[in-house]
Amino acid sequence: MHDSIFQEAGVPLWVSSYGVRSPFGEDILTGFGMGESKTLGSDALEQAKTQAMDDLVRKIRVRITSEVTSRQSASALHSSSYVSSVTKSTASLQLPNVAFLVKEYEGISYALAYVKRATLISEFSDLARSSSNRILLSVKDAGEKERRGDNAAAAEAYLLCLPEFDKLYESYSLVHTLSPSTLPAFFAGLDTSSMKNWDDVTALEQELRQKIDTLMGLASDSFDEALEKIVILLKKQGLSSGNFLSPAFTYQQTDFSSPFGQYVAVKLSGLLNEKLPKGNTQYIVQGSYWIHTDDVELFTLVRLSQQPANVVGSVSATFPRNSAPRNYGLEPQNHEQALQDLMEFEEGAMTDGGIHLDIWTSKGKSEDAQVYIEGEKLNLYIRVNQPCTLQITYILATGEKVLLEEGFFIGIDKVNRVVRYPSSFDVVPPLGVERLIVTAFSGTPPIPAVRPTFIEGEQYMIFDSVKDVVAQARGLRKSDSADAPRTGEAQLAITTIPK
């Protein structure tokens, strides 16, 4: 559709531009969605609102994860617990006080979700204040019990405040992403002398974790003991029953896993389902592991599987590196190259190119650590919010960035519907971390910057870097015209392991 057609019908520009041309200023964050009543029999307007909200959340999550991933340092700001918490908890980010503009036109409902940047900052600052207050109350209560010599009760009181740190980290990451200049006010608002800055927060968390270990006398001198400790601590935090599902633990600050990460998830979820009574509540157990010189840290976050997906448990355990299961590699075979590829993608990640593009496999989306075993088939699923042409690139474990599809078109009849990519991918050696990157173009895509290369006797067109893969989608500038090119991008990591 063109500007003139929409204008004659009195359709606002935010509709004709698929949300690119917002009627608001920079102080308002927006997300766009559309729906048809014939789609799955759902209400078109509610479908459009849901998609608009998802788009708004996605844009903020991209900013947060891009910053967290690309700004790793040795400072407390990027401690392993902080990174683990933020990258897991923001997958279920909930935004308050979101309003909508709506429009019905020719059987299609359109929605624009919008919220003031200042409102989000205020709301999440208030949530941080509530979390800090609960932390301080728990610490005071635990301290009194510790002074009375009731070490078990003191440890439980300390344990109960650990999930509040995850909520505090999420609030901080959102405020830091949306408006770094407001951070002094953020910490001043916590109204406590023990958390005046970020170093204070992370230092207090580490102190409490050490106190818990000392008071409970829980040793983890082996990998198995570390898992037993996690189960015990989660029970102490109030998890008494339920059904537990754990995707593979991710490797440090990345979005990929390893044979060890897969083994941890299977072993831990099995222990939880064995040690705790069955219940009706479904829980997702997410985690990451961090390799140090002599030991390995396991960070575990438990949240409800259904919205609002609240965090209900947060514990950690450390075990000697030499006690790790020997048949499961701690590090992905190509982890250095895979980390470099991830950093290149996250640097300058696109938050709003105008096309909302979702990709996933049968094992999950980008926030899930997907592990495929040698011999399995991988199917790619796609959903877009407008007609567009896709370019699909697959990064092999060997590092080659192969252009699989130069022009996969999705027409108006497939908009907002699940589209299965026609070809499947066989999981074969060499194994390790692989990555799918999909870029979307509202018009004819630019000619990709690829060169021919022979891989195992067959010629493929490959990119030299991840930056080359995404450069053209990110480089297309928006203009004042609703017909200006719109773009989108999505990626997901796939860890392939031996049988």
N, C-alpha and C positions, 0 to 999 in steps of 0.2 A: 504494500500500500504506500501511497505517496502523500506528501504533505497536503497537496491540493485537494485530494479526495477526502481526507480527514477534516480539513478546514471547512470544506463545503458542508460537511455533516455536523459541524460544531464540536468535533472531537478534540479534546485538549492535547497539547504537544507532548505531555508526558506519556500519553497513550500511543501517539503516532511514532514516537521515538523509542518505544519499548522501555520507558523509564530513564533513558539517558538524559533527556532534557527535563530536569526537575523544576517545578515551579518555586522551589525554595532556594535559599542561599546556602553557603558552605557550612553554616551552623546547624543544618538539618541533615540527618542521615536518612537515606531512603533505600527501599527494596521494591522490586517490581514483580508482579505476577499476573497471570491470566488463566481463565478456565472456561471450559465448555460444559454445558449441562449434560451432553451426551457421553461425556467421558466417565466411564465406570458408574454411571447413574448418580454421580455426586452433584451437590449444589454448586453451580458454576461460581457464584460469588464467594462462597466459603473456600472453594478450591483456589480462587485467585488470591484471596487474603492469606491463606496458608502458604502459598508459593511466594508471595511478596514478603511475608515474615521470614521465611527460610532464606530468601535472597539477602535480606537485611542482615540476618545473623551470619550468613556465609561471608559477606564482605568484611564484617568485623573480625570473624575468626581468621580470615586470610591475613589481615593486618597483624593480629596477635601472633599467630604461629610463624609468620614470616620474620617478625622482629625477634621472637624468642630463638628461632633456629639460626638466624644469620648473625646474632649478636652474642654468641657464646664467648665467655671469657672466664678467667680464673677467679673473678670476684664473687662475693657472696650473692650479688644480684642474680647471677646465673648458677646458683647452687643446684646440685642434682635434684634435690627435693622440689625446688621451685619449678624447674623445667618439667619434671615428671608430672607435677600437679597441674600446671597450666595446660600442657599439651593434651592431657587426658580430660580435664574438667571442662574445658571450653568446647568440647564436642557436644555438650548438652547445654550450651549457653542459653539462658533465659533473659529476655529483655522486657523491662516494665514500661508502662505508659506509652505504648506504641499506638498511633492512630492511623487511619486509612483514608485515602481518596479512592473513590470507586467510579466506574463508568461501564455502562452496558452499551454494546454496539454490535449490530448484526449477529446476535446470538452468542457473543463472546463477552465475558465479564473481565474487566481489568481492575487491578488494585495497585495502589502505591502505598506501601507502609512507610511511615515517617516518624521520627522521634528527634527531639532536640539533643544535640551533643551535650549541652550543659545539663539537661535533665538526666541523661545516663550517668554523667560524671557525679552528679549529686546523689543519685540513687545508689550507685555502687560505692560511693564514699560512705553513705549511711550504712550499707551492708557491711563494709569493712569495720566501721565503728562498732556495730553489733557483735561481729566476730571477735574483735579485740577485747571487748568487754567480757564476753563469755570465756575467752582465754584467761584473762586476768582473774576472773572469779574462780575458775577451775584451779589455777595456780595457787591462789590464796587458800582454797579449800584443801588442796593436796598438801600444801606446806604445813597447815595445822595438823593434818593427820600424820604427816611425817614426823613432826615434833612430838606427837603422842606415841610414836613408835609403831603406828599401824601402817607398816610399809605396803602391805597388799592393797589397802584402801587408798593410800596415797598414789600408788602406781595407776590404779583404775581412774582416779580423778585426773591425773595427768593425761592418761590415754584418751579420755573423753574430749579433750580440747584439741587433739591433733587434727580432726577433720575441719576445725575452724581455721586452721592455717591454710588449708586448701581453698576455702572460701575467700580468705584474705588475699591469697595469691591471685585468685581469679579477678577479684575486684581491682587489685593493684595493676594487673596486666592490662585490663580494659582502660583504666584511667590513664596509665602510662602511654598506651597506644593512641588514645583519642586526644589527649592534651598533656604532654609532658610538663608543661609550665605550671600545671596545677598540683604537682606532686608535693611541694612544700605544704600546701593547704591540706592535702590528703593525709599526710602524717600528723599535722597539727590537729586535724579533726579526730584522730584516734584518742587524743586527750589522755595520754599516758606517758610517764617518764621512761618506761621500760621499752617503748617502741617509737623512738624519735625519728628513726630512719630505717632504710632497708637492711642495713647490717644488723641493727638491733633485732629486727623481726626474725631473720634467718638464724642468728646466734641463739635467740630464745628457743626456737624450734629445736635446734640441735641439742641444746642443754636439756630440754624436756625429754627428748628421745633417749639421751644417755641416762637420765634419772630413772626412766622406766626400766631400762635394762638392768641398772644397779639394784633397784628396789625389788624387782621381780626375780632377779637371779636367773634369768633365762639365758643360758649359754647357747651359742649357735656355732659350735666348733666344726660343723659339717653342713653340707648342702641340705640334707634331710632334716637336720635340727633347725635350720633356718626356716624351712617351710612349716615345720611344726610350730615354731614360734609365731609365725604370721597367723596361723589358725587360732592359736591361743589368744593373741592380742586382739584379733577381730571379734572373738567371742566376748572378750572383756569390754569391747566398745559397743556391745549390745546386739550383735548378730547372733540370734538364737536359733533361727531356722530359715529355710528357704531353698531355692534352687539356684545354683551358681554356674555361670558360664564365663569362661575366660579366653579371650583371644590371645594370640601369642604376645609375650612380653617384648617390648621394643628394645633395641640396642641403644642405650644412652639417650641422647637428645634427638634421635632420628625417628623416621616413620617406618623403619624396616626392622626385621627380626633376624633370627638365626636358628639353627637346629636346637641350640640351648634354650632360646626364647620360647620356642614351641614346646619343648619338653617341660619347662617351668609351668607354663599355662595348663597343660594337660595334668601334670602332677598336682598342682595346687588346687585346681577346680575339683579334681578327684578327692583330695583330702577334705576339702570343705563339704562336699556332698556326702562324704563318708562320716565325718565327725559331727556334723550338725544335722538335726532332724529335718526331714523334708517339710516344706511349707508351700504356701500358695504364692509367696512373693518371689519374683524373679530378680536376680542381681547380676550385674556385669562386673567382673573382676578384671581390672586393667592394671597393667604394670610395666615397669621398665627396669633394666638392670645396668649397672655401671661398673666397669672393670677398673680396679685400681692396682697398684703394684703387687700387693700381697693378698687382697681380698676382693670380694664382689658384693655390691649392695643391691638389694632387691627392694623396690618401692612398689607398694600395692595400694590401689585406690578402688573402693567398692561403691557402686552407685546403683540406684534403682534402674531397672531396664526400661520402665515406662516413664513418660514425662510426668513431673518435671525433672526426673532423673537426678534427684538429690544425692550428694555424696554422703554416705552413711558410715564409711570406714576408711581409715588411712593409717597404714602402718609400714614399717620397714624392718629389714633384717640384713645382717652382714655375715658372710661365711668365708673361710679361708679359700683363696683361689685354687689351691692345690687339691681341694676336696670336691671341686666341680666334677660332675659326671664325665668320664673320659670319652664316652662315645658320642658326645654332643659338643660340637665346636662352640666356644664362647663367642668368637667373632665371625661374622659372615666372611666368606672367602674373599670377597672383593670390597670390604667395608670402606676402605680409604677412597676408592673411586666412587662408590655409591654415596658416600658423605659429600664428596665434592660435587657430584651431580645434584644432590638435594640442595646444597648451599647455593649453587648457581640458579636453580629454579626459584628458590625463595627470595633471592636478591631482586628486588623490584617486582615482586609478584603482583599480578593484576588484580585489583579489587573490584573494578567496575568498568568493564569494556562494553557493556550493553547487552551481552548475551549471557544468560544463566545456563551454564553447562554442568550437568552431573554425569559422572561415570562411576561404575562399580562392577564388581564381578559377583559370582554366587557366594563369595566368601566375605563380602563387605565393601565398604567405601574407603576413601583415603585416610579417614581417622582410625581405621582398623588395620592392625598388623596382619597382613594376609600372607599365609604360608601355603605353598603348593608343593606336593610331593612328586618326585620324578615319576613320569608316566601319566599324571593327571592332565586333564584338558582344562584350559582357561577360556571362559566366554566373557566377552566384554558387553556391558549394557550401557546405554546412553539415553539421556533425556535432555531436551533443550526447550527453551520457552519461545522460540521463533524459528522460522525457516533459516537454515544456514548450511554452509559447507564445512566439513571437518577435515583436518589433516591429522593423521594418527602416526605417532612415532613410538617405537619400542626400543628401549635401551637394554641391550643384552648384558649378561653378567661379565662378558669380556670387555665391555665398555663401548662397543659400537652402537651408534645411535641411528637406527634403521628407520627410514621413512616407509611405513607400511601402506599408507593410504594418503594420496595427494588430494582427492576430491570426493569425499563421501557425503552425498547430499541428503539432507533431511527436509522434506517438504512440509507444507502447511498441514497436511493430513496426519502427520506424525508428531506435530508440536504437542508438548506436554504428555506424550505417551512414551512408554518404555520401548526403545528400539534395540534389538540385539544385533551386534555387528555380525555380518554373515559368516566370517571366518573364525575358527577356533584356534587356540594356540596350544601346542603340545609342550609339556614341560620335559625338556631333555637337557643333558649336560652340554656345555659347562653350567654348573649350578651356582647360585649365589643370589645377590640382590639384583633384580631387574626392575624396570620402571616403564609405565605407560604414560605418555604425555599426549593430550588431545587439545588442539587449538581450533577455534571456531571462527568463521567469517560470515558476515551477513551478505557479502557480495562474492565475487570471484577471488579466491585466495591469491596472494602474490606468488610468484614462482619461488619455490623453496631453495635455499642456498645449500644444495647438496652436491655430492660428487660420487661417481661410481666406484665401488669397491667390491672385490670378490671375497666372499666368505664361504669356506668349504666348497669351492668350485662354482658357486652361484653368484651372479652379479646383483648387488643391492645398491640403492642410493642412500648415502649416509650423511649426517650432519657432523661437523667437527666438534661441536660443543652443545651443551644444553642451552646456552645463551643464543646460539644460532637457531635452535628449535623454536624458541618462543619470541625471538626478536621481531619478526614481522607482525605478529599479533599484537605485541605490546607497542610497536612503533607506529601503528595507525592512529593518527590523532583524531579526536572528535571535533566536529565543527558545529556551527549553529543550525545546520540542516538536520531534520529528522531522518533524511535519506543518507546521511553520512555513514561510512562503514562502521559497523559494530563488531566487536570481537569478544572472545571468551577463551578461557583456558582451564584445564583441569589435569590432575596427575594423580597417580597412585603407585605405591611401591609394592612389589611382589617378591617375596623371599622364596626361592626354590631350594629344596633340600633333597638329599638322597632318600631312597626307600628305607 
